[in-house]
Amino acid sequence: MKILGSIGLALLMALTGAVTSVHAQDMPTVLPNDYVLKDILNQQRVEAAIGARPGEASRRAPTPSQPRSTSITTVYRPAPAVSARVRRQFADWMGKQTSPEEGRRVAQLLERGDPVRDWAQLVGGDGLRPGDAADALAAYWILNWVIANNADSDRAQVLAVRQQVRAIMAGNPAFARLDDPGRQEFAETLMLNFLVQQAAYVDALKRGDWPTQKRLGDAAVARFRSEMGVDLRGLRLTAGGFVRA
């Protein structure tokens, strides 16, 4: 994943400043309304997926009492109104964490820019695309693993995690209840989280600020342990996806 990719965007620079001012290491995942990752992803399914041998995760994820992956879609058709709402909600949250003025500045930058396109530029080389909630969650999970482990990923690994994520989501009743706008809202909010966390991490890397890198890594571990019940430092990323280290 192009963690160190430089796209020269004013938005990312502004987000880096906003994150720094609220101590990025303390940021939870910002999700719309009452969503948290543990409501979308069942911890037992995550454990089953990462505990399986490469290639087995998608076969093991469904259970007889839950829908099979073919009955649930993770894709969505984006609507401008949903994108506008997501950006407004995210800017409001940033304003509450920093200041109303900072929130307004982020809102203006989000309105003028195209964060979905920015996200796509960073992850497109690994085969991920907008329009699929599985792609958004896979990118977010891998980014946090990279930050937690000071590591990197390649295209084969990213695509394998996407398959794991899609299988996990497909069998989850909470995700199954999301309609097209709901899937878009979930995905695009994860994209904004990705951009904020990526910006903070790249800023620390470029400055050679190891203490901040360490704090960001520890925060990623705490965030996923709390929100998904997953230990990022207890995972290994392979060509078959995530497996226990």
N, C-alpha and C positions, 0 to 999 in steps of 0.2 A: 504494500500500500504506500502511496506517495506521501508519506508523512512529512518529508522534507521538501516537498514540492513548493515552489514559490510562484504564486499567481498574482502577486502585487496588487491585492485588493484593499481598498480603503476600509471596507467592511471588516475584514479580518484584523486589520490594524486597530480599528475602533473596538472590536470585541476583545482583543488582547488587552487593551487598556482597561476595559470594563472588568474583565476577569481579574486582572491584577489588583484592581481596587477592592474587590470583594474576596480576595484570596481564593483563587480557583480550586485550591485543594479542598475547600470546604463545600464545594458545590454539589448538590444532589443532581440526579437526572431530572430535568424539567420536563414534565409531560402534561398534556392538556387535561383540564378538569380533574377528575379523581384518579386518573390512570397512574399506576406505577408498574414497573416491569414485572414484579411478582404476581400481579393480577393478570397479566397477559401470558406469561410463561410459567407453567406449572413446574415447581422445583424438581419433582420426581421425574418429569419428562426430560428436563435439562440433564439431570444426573444420569438417566438412562442413555441419553444421546452421547454424552461425553465419556460414558463408561463402556460404550460399545467399541468393537474393533472397527477400523476404517471401513466404510461402506455399509455397516450394519445399522447405523443410527436411524436412517429413514425407515428401515424395516421394523425396528423395535419400537419406534415412537408411538404408533397407534395402539389402542387397546380396544377390546370388544365393546366396551361401554361408551366409547367416544367415536366421533366421525372419523373416517379415513381421510388421508391427506387430499385425495382426489375430490372430496366433497366441499372443500373450503378453499377459497382463493386468497392469495396475499396481494394480488395486484389491484390497482385502482386507476380510475380515470381522473386526473387532476382537474380541479375547478379553481379558478382565480379567487373566488370568494372564500374558499377554505384556506388557501395560502395566505390571504390577507388576514384572516382571523388568527391563524397560527402565529404569524409574525407580530401581530398586535399583542397577543397573549404573552409571547416571549419577551417582547420589549417591556411590557408592564411588569413582568417578573424581575427583569434586570433592573428596572427603576426602583423596585422595592428593595433590592439587595444593595443598590448603590445610592442613587439619588434620583428624584424626579427628572432633573435636568439630564442625567446620563440616560435614563430610560427614554426620554424624548429624542436624544441624539441617536440612540440605537434604532428607535422606531423610524426615524427619517432615513437612516442608512439602509435599513431593511426595505423600506418602500422604494428607494431609488435603485437598489441593487437587485440581484437575483440569486439568493442564497442556494436555491436548488441547483442552479447551473454551477455555482461555485463548488458545491459538494460533488456534483457529477465530474467536474474537472479533476478533483482529487482522487476519486475512486474509479473513474471510468477505465483506466488502464488495467484494472484488475477484473474488469467484466461486470461491474455493478452499474445499475442504471436507476434513474428515478422511475416512479410508477409502480414500485413493488416494495411493500413493507418489509419483506424478508431481506431485500438488499440493504435497506436502511438500518435494520437491526444488526445484520451481519457486520456492516461497516462499523457501527458503534461498538459492538462487542470486541471486534478485533482491535480497534483503536485503543480501547481501554486496556486490553491485554498487552499491546505494544508499550503503552505508557507504564503499566505496572511492572513489566519485565525488561524495560529498556531494550526492546528487541525490534524485529521487523517481520514482514510477511511477504509472501509472493502470491501471484495470481492463482495458482493451483490451490493453495491453502485457503485463500479468500473464497473461492467458488465452492470449496468443500464445506466451509462454515455456512455459506448461504444455504446449501442443501440441508445441513443439520437444522438450521434455524427454521427453514420452511416446514420441515417435518414436525418440529416441535410446535410451531404456531398452528399448524393445520389440525392438530388434535386437541386444541385448547378451546373450551367452550366460551371463555371470555373474549378471545379473539374472533371466534366464529360469529359472535353477536354484532361485531362492528360492521357497519354498512360502508359503502364506497367513501363517503366523506370522512367517516371515522378512521378508516385505514389510511387515508391521505393525511389526516391530522396527526395520527400516531407516527407515520413515517417522516413527515416534514418537520415535526418537532424534534425527532431524533437527529435529523440532519442539522438543525440549528445547534443542538447540544454537541454534535460532532465538531462543527466549525469552531465553537467556543473552546472546547477542550483541545482540539488540534492546534488552534492559534496559541493558546497558553503554553503547550508543550514545545512547539517549534520555537517560540520566543525564548524559552529557557535553554533549548539546545543551541540556538544561535549565539546566545550570550555565554555559553559554557557554564551555566548556573546549575551545578550539580545538586546543591541543597533543594532548589525549587523542583528540579526533576524528580528528586526523591520524594518530596512532599506530594507532588502530583501523582506519582506512582502509588504511594500509600493511599491517597484519596481514591484512586480508581479501584484499588482492592477493597476498601471499605464500602464504596458505593455499590459494587456488584455483590458483595457479601450481604449487604443489607437489602438490596432490591431484587436480587435473583437467587440468593443463597449459594452463590458460586465463588470459589476462591480462585482468582485470576492467576495467582502464583502457584497454584496447584494444578495448572493446566499446561499442556504442551501442544503447540500448534503444528500440525502435520499436513501432508498432502491429502489426508483423509478427514481433516477437520480437527476439532479440539478433542484431545484425549487426556486422561489423567496422567500427570507427570510421574 
